[in-house]
Amino acid sequence: MWKTFTLLLTCFICLLTLTGKAQFSAKTSSPFEGTASKIVKLYPNPATTRIYFELQNNNEQIYDLIVFNFLGKRVDQVKNISGKTPLDLGAYYSGVYIFQLRDRQGNLVESGKFNVVK
């Protein structure tokens, strides 16, 4: 039991570390260059039944969206998102979720978190 808890905690910490690095390194090369611009805007946050992922600045690229629960388990994946994409939260439980936005080559472009409240 203790080993399982330790493994889950380690996975969660790794995901949080990757999330922070992806948000920083995706847009800036120096902490002195200013605030990084986001590729995707999500709303409403917190959400209850549906959340929208909207690409910013007329971004014409196509991405994949991967959603992980708080323990790091992949719970959803939406391929080929572009423009404004709704995500139905009917099968989601209340809690914090981490998302990753990946380009067509599988490179991590942006990540973040959102909250589901039911």
Secondary structure as a PSIPRED ss2 file (coil, helix, strand):
# PSIPRED VFORMAT (PSIPRED V4.0)

   1 M C   1.000  0.000  0.000
   2 W H   0.000  1.000  0.000
   3 K H   0.000  1.000  0.000
   4 T H   0.000  1.000  0.000
   5 F H   0.000  1.000  0.000
   6 T H   0.000  1.000  0.000
   7 L H   0.000  1.000  0.000
   8 L H   0.000  1.000  0.000
   9 L H   0.000  1.000  0.000
  10 T H   0.000  1.000  0.000
  11 C H   0.000  1.000  0.000
  12 F H   0.000  1.000  0.000
  13 I H   0.000  1.000  0.000
  14 C H   0.000  1.000  0.000
  15 L H   0.000  1.000  0.000
  16 L H   0.000  1.000  0.000
  17 T H   0.000  1.000  0.000
  18 L H   0.000  1.000  0.000
  19 T H   0.000  1.000  0.000
  20 G H   0.000  1.000  0.000
  21 K H   0.000  1.000  0.000
  22 A H   0.000  1.000  0.000
  23 Q H   0.000  1.000  0.000
  24 F H   0.000  1.000  0.000
  25 S H   0.000  1.000  0.000
  26 A C   1.000  0.000  0.000
  27 K C   1.000  0.000  0.000
  28 T C   1.000  0.000  0.000
  29 S C   1.000  0.000  0.000
  30 S C   1.000  0.000  0.000
  31 P C   1.000  0.000  0.000
  32 F C   1.000  0.000  0.000
  33 E C   1.000  0.000  0.000
  34 G C   1.000  0.000  0.000
  35 T C   1.000  0.000  0.000
  36 A C   1.000  0.000  0.000
  37 S C   1.000  0.000  0.000
  38 K C   1.000  0.000  0.000
  39 I C   1.000  0.000  0.000
  40 V E   0.000  0.000  1.000
  41 K E   0.000  0.000  1.000
  42 L E   0.000  0.000  1.000
  43 Y E   0.000  0.000  1.000
  44 P C   1.000  0.000  0.000
  45 N C   1.000  0.000  0.000
  46 P C   1.000  0.000  0.000
  47 A E   0.000  0.000  1.000
  48 T C   1.000  0.000  0.000
  49 T C   1.000  0.000  0.000
  50 R E   0.000  0.000  1.000
  51 I E   0.000  0.000  1.000
  52 Y E   0.000  0.000  1.000
  53 F E   0.000  0.000  1.000
  54 E E   0.000  0.000  1.000
  55 L E   0.000  0.000  1.000
  56 Q C   1.000  0.000  0.000
  57 N C   1.000  0.000  0.000
  58 N C   1.000  0.000  0.000
  59 N C   1.000  0.000  0.000
  60 E C   1.000  0.000  0.000
  61 Q C   1.000  0.000  0.000
  62 I C   1.000  0.000  0.000
  63 Y E   0.000  0.000  1.000
  64 D E   0.000  0.000  1.000
  65 L E   0.000  0.000  1.000
  66 I E   0.000  0.000  1.000
  67 V E   0.000  0.000  1.000
  68 F E   0.000  0.000  1.000
  69 N C   1.000  0.000  0.000
  70 F C   1.000  0.000  0.000
  71 L C   1.000  0.000  0.000
  72 G C   1.000  0.000  0.000
  73 K C   1.000  0.000  0.000
  74 R E   0.000  0.000  1.000
  75 V E   0.000  0.000  1.000
  76 D E   0.000  0.000  1.000
  77 Q E   0.000  0.000  1.000
  78 V E   0.000  0.000  1.000
  79 K E   0.000  0.000  1.000
  80 N E   0.000  0.000  1.000
  81 I E   0.000  0.000  1.000
  82 S C   1.000  0.000  0.000
  83 G C   1.000  0.000  0.000
  84 K E   0.000  0.000  1.000
  85 T E   0.000  0.000  1.000
  86 P E   0.000  0.000  1.000
  87 L E   0.000  0.000  1.000
  88 D E   0.000  0.000  1.000
  89 L C   1.000  0.000  0.000
  90 G C   1.000  0.000  0.000
  91 A C   1.000  0.000  0.000
  92 Y C   1.000  0.000  0.000
  93 Y C   1.000  0.000  0.000
  94 S C   1.000  0.000  0.000
  95 G E   0.000  0.000  1.000
  96 V E   0.000  0.000  1.000
  97 Y E   0.000  0.000  1.000
  98 I E   0.000  0.000  1.000
  99 F E   0.000  0.000  1.000
 100 Q E   0.000  0.000  1.000
 101 L E   0.000  0.000  1.000
 102 R E   0.000  0.000  1.000
 103 D C   1.000  0.000  0.000
 104 R C   1.000  0.000  0.000
 105 Q C   1.000  0.000  0.000
 106 G C   1.000  0.000  0.000
 107 N C   1.000  0.000  0.000
 108 L E   0.000  0.000  1.000
 109 V E   0.000  0.000  1.000
 110 E E   0.000  0.000  1.000
 111 S E   0.000  0.000  1.000
 112 G E   0.000  0.000  1.000
 113 K E   0.000  0.000  1.000
 114 F E   0.000  0.000  1.000
 115 N E   0.000  0.000  1.000
 116 V E   0.000  0.000  1.000
 117 V C   1.000  0.000  0.000
 118 K C   1.000  0.000  0.000
